[in-house]
Amino acid sequence: MGGDVIDEKFVYIHTKLRPRASGLKPRYTTDDFWSRLYSFHGNPKAWITGHHIRYILRPKPVMEDIIQQAENTVNFSQPIVGIHIRRTDKLTMEGENARFIPLQQYLPHVDQWYDKYDLSQRRKNITIPTERRIYLATDDPSVWEETKELKGYKFLGFQNLARIASNLRSRKSLFGLLGVVVDVTMLSKCDAMVCSLSSEVPNLAFELRQTEHLDASNDVIPLDLGYGYEFLVSTVHIAVYAHKAKATNETLDEIELMQGDILFTITNWWNGFYNGINERTGERGLYPTYKVKVHHNFNFDKYKYRINDLTKTFGSSAGLANFAKA
């Protein structure tokens, strides 16, 4: 078994990715295909990316056996919510701008999901509360120690994978790679996932989940950034209401909006505001989520150089970096 895996060649590709907003049509898709996709899916970019990745990551028989054994251990025939907690070097590496999020901040979202699920079960005359099962994936073994003090939850997962991932040397080993594949696959099969999308693991799991369901775009609950690229345009919005800017206590001030303004949104701050750039004024800052909507018919080719110029101007601003570390 080990020989079959070790004999494979691992190729590391280092390239600069060109980010595309989730609402933008890739050049290789037709207008008809894109309009059909947009008609049923809440995040077309994740859907397309997930199918590309699913094809690239087709497992060989030995990997299929490992994944199947993990699935049998977890048992996805019963409801389960995934939690991914990324710590270790993510909190200290320059440019990462990740923040420490305690396990307790994930649990209210888990409870909310199970409360809704139990409510739907009661409509079927099923009144027995659902066991609150959680698949835990983390690179910090101490999180497993925290779970021992929590009542009312059943934590499932593989503690040995956390130990391997906690060490940079072992993380880059063959077993470390297998561990990532297992955790990503298990998270993608959970009914919902609570995570920090500043980490690539839950992003990948979220994308893969789109390939197994008609629309699973709402099956992720991010605690920091929205789905997309940190510090780069993730969605294009259009202002439906004007907004008068005012100074705030946040690390970024609000920016002015006029009806019809195009907003290059970088991330959702999950406090009622988006953080992004106004194409008309070139200003970057906060604007209310309820005053804008997704720009479905945005012409990327017309604005591609403008997007590049604006994102280069601001880059990974100190404002967003300070927020992430708060």
Stockholm file with secondary structure:
# STOCKHOLM 1.0

chainA/1-326         MGGDVIDEKFVYIHTKLRPRASGLKPRYTTDDFWSRLYSFHGNPKAWITGHHIRYILRPKPVMEDIIQQAENTVNFSQPIVGIHIRRTDKLTMEGENARFIPLQQYLPHVDQWYDKYDLSQRRKNITIPTERRIYLATDDPSVWEETKELKGYKFLGFQNLARIASNLRSRKSLFGLLGVVVDVTMLSKCDAMVCSLSSEVPNLAFELRQTEHLDASNDVIPLDLGYGYEFLVSTVHIAVYAHKAKATNETLDEIELMQGDILFTITNWWNGFYNGINERTGERGLYPTYKVKVHHNFNFDKYKYRINDLTKTFGSSAGLANFAKA
#=GR chainA/1-326 SS CHHHHHTSCCCCCCCCCCCCCTTSCCTTSCHHHHHHHHHHCSCHHHHHHHHHHHHHTCCCHHHHHHHHHHHHHHCTTSCCEEEEECCGGGGTSTTTCCCCCCGGGTHHHHHHHHHHHHHHHHTTTCCSCCCCEEEEEESCTHHHHHHTTCCSCEEESCHHHHHHHHSHHHHTSHHHHHHHHHHHHHHHTSSEEEECTTSHHHHHHHHHHTTSSSCCTTSEEESSCCSSCTTSCCEEEEESSCBCCCCCSSSSCBCCBCTTCEEEEEEECSSSEEEEEETTTCCEEEEEGGGEEECTTCCHHHHHHHHHHHHHHHCSCHHHHHHHHC
#=GC SS_cons         CHHHHHTSCCCCCCCCCCCCCTTSCCTTSCHHHHHHHHHHCSCHHHHHHHHHHHHHTCCCHHHHHHHHHHHHHHCTTSCCEEEEECCGGGGTSTTTCCCCCCGGGTHHHHHHHHHHHHHHHHTTTCCSCCCCEEEEEESCTHHHHHHTTCCSCEEESCHHHHHHHHSHHHHTSHHHHHHHHHHHHHHHTSSEEEECTTSHHHHHHHHHHTTSSSCCTTSEEESSCCSSCTTSCCEEEEESSCBCCCCCSSSSCBCCBCTTCEEEEEEECSSSEEEEEETTTCCEEEEEGGGEEECTTCCHHHHHHHHHHHHHHHCSCHHHHHHHHC
//
